[in-house]
């Protein structure tokens, strides 16, 4: 079972590498999910997908047969999290976590009673996880994004939240959180790197997974070498544009 195996690997702080999808393009997502990434994440917050895109993306990832499917949900909301899990996600990445209470609410949304508040209706997830609630709880991962000034200040308490499987750095927002005028602002590079290290150390201290979004494989390898336990690579839209531009450049020379 891919979901259960992925959960065990992530919780064991083994190195995992994922891919990020923002396009509602299931055929492309299926191709990516055949390559061997540990997970493919569908971006339901900033991606160009609605619920049907999340559902079809999960089906495409399952068809690929090699990756677990994650969803970055649009908000720390019981319904949004439940729908993504019912669509077949093996886990959720929850944005804009400021406090341990926020993290606890995210965990609560991913667990069935009596451990949480998830409503029972596993339209797709029951095909792969469960259908017993306890089995679903055991195989479902929940990750809290650290990307705000409050989240950074409270990262140790967030990492210590019972049931939380890990934290995930959103580098664009984290750069703004430390005073950057724009994502990647070189004027705050030192403060940004300090923040990235702070999150990694807090996760290590708590014994939970530490993840980060990266622009490409080279940076992903660097973050993993620094001690992050999982990293996501770029996105399908970014890579499509980059490759198309490179071919145009070569053809026009």
N, C-alpha and C positions, 0 to 999 in steps of 0.2 A: 504494500500500500504506500504510494508515493507520499501522501500527506503525513502519515505517521512517521515514515522514515525521515522526511524533511524536518518535522517537529523535533525528533530525537537529535538530529544532527545540529540544528540551530540551538536547542537548549543545552547541548553538550559543548557549545562554543567551538564547534569545528568550523573550519573555514568554508564558507559558501559564497558563491558568486551568482548574481542574478541579472536579469535584463529588465528594462523599463519600457512599457508600451503606453503610448498616449493616443494612438490612432484606433478608430473603430474599424479595424481591418482584420477580421478573424483568420483569413487565409494566410496573411503575413505572420500573424501571431502564432499560428500553428507551425509554420516553417521555423520560426525562432525557437519554439518549444521542442523541436526535434534535435537541436544542436548540442544539448548537454548542459545547459545552465541549470543550476540547482533549483531556481525559481524564476518565474516570469511574473512581474507585477503590472497589473492594469491600474492606470492612474484615474481614479474616479473623482479626484479633487480638481486638478488642473488639466487633466487629459480631455480629449475631444470625444468623450464617450458618455452615454447615459446608462440607464439600467440595462437596456437591451445589449449595449456594447460590453458591459461587464459580464452579463450572462453568456453572450456569444464568445467573449474572450476566454472565459473559464472552460467552455466546451472545446475551444481550439487548443488550449493548453493541455487539456486531458487527452485530446486526440493525438497531440504530439508525443505523449507517453513518457516523457523523460523529466519533466519539470513540475514542481508544485506551483499552483496558481495563488498569487496574493493579490489583494486589492488595497490600494490606498483609498480609503473611504473619504467622502466629501466633508464629513464632520464627525465629532465624537458624539454620535447620536445612536440611540438604541435601534431605531428602525433602519437607518442606513447601514449599520454594521450587520444587523440580522439579515437584511436582504442580500448583501454581498456574500455572506456565509451560506445562505440558502441557495444562492446561484452556483455554489460549488467551490468558493474560495477556501484554501487550506489555512488562511489566516488573513489578518487585516493589519494595515499600517495606519495608525490614527494620528491625524495632524494636530498641531497647535496645542500640545499638552503643556500646561503651565505648572501644574501642581500634582502632588501625589493623589489628591482627591480626583483630579481629572483622569489620572492613570487608572485608579480603582474603578471609575465609572466605565472606562473602556473595557477593562477585564470583565466587569459585571455584564456588559452587553454581549460578550462572547460566550458566556456560560449559561447553561440551562439551570432552572431551579433544582435544588435549593441553593446552588452556588452562585447563581446569577439571575438575570432577567430576560434571557433570550427566549422568544416565543417559538414554540415547536411547529415547524412547517418546512422540513428539509426537502424542498422540491427537487433539487439536484444533489445537494450534499449527502443526502441519505443513500445515494447510489454508491458512494465511495467511503463515506465516514459515517459510522453508526450502523443502523438507525438508532441505536440506543444512545440516549443523551450523554451518558458517562463516556462512551467511546468517542463521541464527537468532541466533548470537552477536552479529552486527553490528546486529541490529534490536532486541535485548533490552536494556532499561535496568535498572539496579540503583541504588537510592537508600538511603542509610543514615540512620536516624533519630538525631537528636541531642536527647536528652531526659533524660540522667542527669548527675550531677556529673562522673563520669569522662569521659563523652562530650564534655562541654563543655570540660573541661581538655585533652583530646586532639584537639580538633576540627581543628586545622591538620594534624596527622599523618593523621587520618582522611580529610580532603579530598584529601590527596596520594596516597592509595592508588591504585595502577595499576588501571585498569579501572572504577573507581567513577565513575558518571555524575553524582552529586550527593548533597546532604544535605537532610534534611527535618526541620524543627522540629516536635516534638510539644509544643505550648504548655502543656498541662495538667501533664505530667510535668516539663517544664523549669521551670515555676513552682515546683513542689515541690523541684526540684533546687537552686534558689537560696535555699531557706529558707521558701518559702510554706507557710502552714498549710493551704491549699486552693487549687485552681486559680483563678487570677484574684485572688489575695490582694493587696489594694491596698498592704499593708504592705511588699511586696517589688517594687512596680512598677518602681522605678528599676533594681534589680538584674536584674529580668527583661528590661527593655528593653536593658540593657547586654549581656545574654547573647544576645538576639536579634541585636543588632548584631555581636557577636563571631562568630557563626555565619555571618552574611552576608559579613563581611569575609574570613573564612577561605576560604569558597567562591570568592569573587571572586579572591583571591590565587592559588588553585590552578587557576582557570579551569573550575570545575565548576558545575553548576546549584545554586541555593539555593532551597529550597522551604519553605513553612510552611502549617500548617493555620489556618484563620480561621473566625470565627463567622458571617461574612456578606460580601456583596459590597463593602460600604464598607471594611471592614478589609482585605479582599484587595487592593483598589485602593491602600490606604495602604501596605501592605507592598511591593507591586510598585513604587510610587513611591519607596520607600526604597532599592530596589536588589535586592530578592528577584526571582528570575527566574520562579518559578511559585508558585501559591497554590491551595489547595483551599478550597472553600466549604462550610461547615456540614455538614449531613447530611440525608438524606431523612426520618429519624424526627423530628429537631428541627423541620424545616420543616413537616411534617405537623401536629405539635402546635401550632406557632405559628399557622398559618393557621386551624386549627380553632378555636383559642381566640379569634382575632380575629373570626371569623364569629359565634361565640357572643356575644361582646361586642356586636357591632353589632346582631344580631337581638334581643338582650335590652334594648336601650336604649329 
